[in-house]
């Protein structure tokens, strides 16, 4: 029974990786194409698309949020870590698990408040990109923070159980 659960979780993780990586590539490529097109239109044809600047800002937001989820997925996020240089390996594991749990709590709080803000955007019928409901463009914020919190909880469980080997200590920030 446990092996079926682990296999299902592994398939879901693999699908999540594929979706995240695909979205990152598409967003970055789209941003580059839109930016170059906007510059060429402005410099060569003295025209431009009115909403391209706003769309680029939203694409940067989505790119940053999805990249945050991907960084937490692989435990490659920014880590301020001074204790790993002085603690033994088993305590490093538990300190990192505690830090991941704390980060999960913070991300959960941000996701909750971003969700509440999204409800206000729906209520006040805010728009972006001329007439698109703003909540559609901004829904990535609570979603990404909720997924990041989930990833931190999974990481904390793995670290506490010893399933995740501590990485070699790099330069501390």
C-alpha positions as CSV (number, residue, x, y, z in Angstrom):
1,X,0.0,0.0,0.0
2,X,2.8,2.4,0.9
3,X,4.6,1.7,-2.3
4,X,1.5,2.6,-4.3
5,X,1.3,5.9,-2.4
6,X,5.0,6.7,-3.1
7,X,4.6,5.7,-6.8
8,X,1.6,8.0,-7.1
9,X,3.5,10.9,-5.3
10,X,6.5,10.3,-7.6
11,X,4.2,10.5,-10.7
12,X,2.6,13.7,-9.4
13,X,6.0,15.2,-8.7
14,X,7.2,14.3,-12.2
15,X,4.1,15.9,-13.7
16,X,4.5,19.0,-11.5
17,X,8.2,19.3,-12.6
18,X,7.1,19.1,-16.3
19,X,4.4,21.7,-15.9
20,X,6.7,24.1,-13.9
21,X,9.6,23.7,-16.4
22,X,7.3,24.2,-19.4
23,X,5.7,27.3,-17.9
24,X,9.1,28.7,-17.1
25,X,10.4,28.2,-20.6
26,X,7.2,29.5,-22.2
27,X,7.1,32.6,-20.0
28,X,10.7,33.5,-20.5
29,X,10.5,32.9,-24.3
30,X,7.3,34.9,-24.5
31,X,8.8,37.8,-22.5
32,X,11.8,37.9,-24.8
33,X,9.6,37.8,-28.0
34,X,7.2,40.5,-26.6
35,X,10.1,42.8,-25.5
36,X,11.9,42.6,-28.8
37,X,8.7,43.0,-30.8
38,X,7.8,46.1,-28.7
39,X,11.2,47.6,-29.2
40,X,11.2,47.0,-33.0
41,X,7.6,48.4,-33.3
42,X,8.5,51.5,-31.3
43,X,11.9,52.2,-32.9
44,X,11.2,51.2,-36.5
45,X,7.4,51.9,-37.0
46,X,6.8,54.6,-34.3
47,X,4.0,52.6,-32.9
48,X,3.5,50.0,-30.2
49,X,1.0,47.9,-28.3
50,X,-0.5,49.8,-25.4
51,X,-0.8,46.9,-23.0
52,X,2.6,45.2,-23.7
53,X,4.4,46.9,-20.8
54,X,1.7,45.8,-18.4
55,X,1.7,42.3,-19.8
56,X,5.5,42.1,-19.4
57,X,5.1,43.1,-15.7
58,X,2.6,40.4,-15.2
59,X,4.8,37.8,-17.0
60,X,7.7,38.8,-14.7
61,X,5.4,38.2,-11.7
62,X,4.3,34.8,-13.0
63,X,7.9,33.8,-13.8
64,X,9.1,34.8,-10.4
65,X,6.3,32.9,-8.6
66,X,6.8,29.7,-10.7
67,X,10.6,29.9,-10.3
68,X,10.1,30.2,-6.5
69,X,8.1,27.0,-6.6
70,X,10.7,25.3,-8.7
71,X,13.5,26.4,-6.5
72,X,11.8,25.0,-3.4
73,X,11.1,21.8,-5.3
74,X,14.8,21.1,-5.6
75,X,15.8,22.8,-2.3
76,X,17.8,25.4,-4.3
77,X,16.3,28.5,-2.7
78,X,18.3,31.1,-0.9
79,X,19.3,29.8,2.5
80,X,20.9,31.9,5.2
81,X,22.8,29.2,7.0
82,X,25.4,29.9,9.7
83,X,24.7,26.9,11.9
84,X,25.7,24.2,9.4
85,X,29.4,25.1,9.9
86,X,29.3,24.3,13.6
87,X,26.6,21.7,14.2
88,X,27.0,17.9,13.7
89,X,25.1,16.4,10.7
90,X,22.1,15.0,12.6
91,X,21.5,18.4,14.2
92,X,21.9,20.2,10.9
93,X,19.2,17.9,9.5
94,X,16.8,18.9,12.3
95,X,17.6,22.6,12.2
96,X,16.9,22.6,8.5
97,X,13.7,20.7,9.0
98,X,12.7,23.3,11.6
99,X,13.6,26.2,9.3
100,X,11.6,24.5,6.5
101,X,8.6,24.2,8.8
102,X,8.9,27.9,9.8
103,X,9.1,28.8,6.1
104,X,6.0,26.7,5.4
105,X,4.1,28.6,8.1
106,X,5.2,32.0,6.6
107,X,4.3,30.9,3.1
108,X,0.9,29.7,4.3
109,X,0.2,33.0,6.0
110,X,1.2,34.9,2.8
111,X,-0.9,32.6,0.7
112,X,-3.9,33.1,3.0
113,X,-3.6,36.9,2.9
114,X,-3.0,37.0,-0.8
115,X,-6.2,34.9,-1.2
116,X,-8.1,37.5,0.9
117,X,-6.7,40.3,-1.3
118,X,-7.8,38.3,-4.4
119,X,-11.3,38.2,-3.0
120,X,-11.2,42.0,-2.7
121,X,-10.1,42.3,-6.3
122,X,-13.1,40.1,-7.3
123,X,-15.4,42.2,-5.2
124,X,-14.2,45.5,-6.6
125,X,-14.0,44.2,-10.1
126,X,-10.4,45.5,-10.7
127,X,-9.1,45.0,-14.2
128,X,-5.7,44.7,-15.9
129,X,-4.7,44.6,-19.6
130,X,-7.6,46.9,-20.6
131,X,-10.5,44.7,-19.5
132,X,-9.2,41.4,-18.0
133,X,-10.3,40.7,-14.4
134,X,-7.2,41.4,-12.2
135,X,-7.8,38.4,-10.0
136,X,-7.0,36.1,-13.0
137,X,-3.7,37.8,-13.5
138,X,-2.9,37.8,-9.7
139,X,-4.1,34.3,-8.8
140,X,-0.6,33.1,-9.2
141,X,0.4,34.7,-5.9
142,X,-1.7,32.7,-3.4
143,X,-1.3,29.6,-5.6
144,X,2.5,29.8,-5.7
145,X,2.8,30.5,-2.0
146,X,0.5,27.6,-1.1
147,X,2.5,25.2,-3.3
148,X,5.7,26.6,-1.9
149,X,4.4,26.0,1.7
150,X,3.5,22.4,0.6
151,X,7.0,21.9,-0.8
152,X,8.6,23.2,2.4
153,X,6.5,20.8,4.5
154,X,7.5,17.9,2.3
155,X,11.1,19.0,2.5
156,X,10.9,19.2,6.3
157,X,9.5,15.7,6.6
158,X,12.2,14.4,4.3
159,X,15.0,16.1,6.3
160,X,13.6,15.0,9.7
161,X,13.3,11.4,8.5
162,X,16.8,11.4,7.0
163,X,15.5,10.8,3.5
164,X,17.2,13.9,2.2
165,X,21.0,14.1,2.5
166,X,22.3,17.4,3.8
167,X,24.0,19.2,1.0
168,X,27.6,20.3,1.4
169,X,27.8,23.6,3.1
170,X,28.4,26.3,0.6
171,X,29.2,29.9,1.4
172,X,26.9,31.3,4.1
173,X,25.0,34.5,3.4
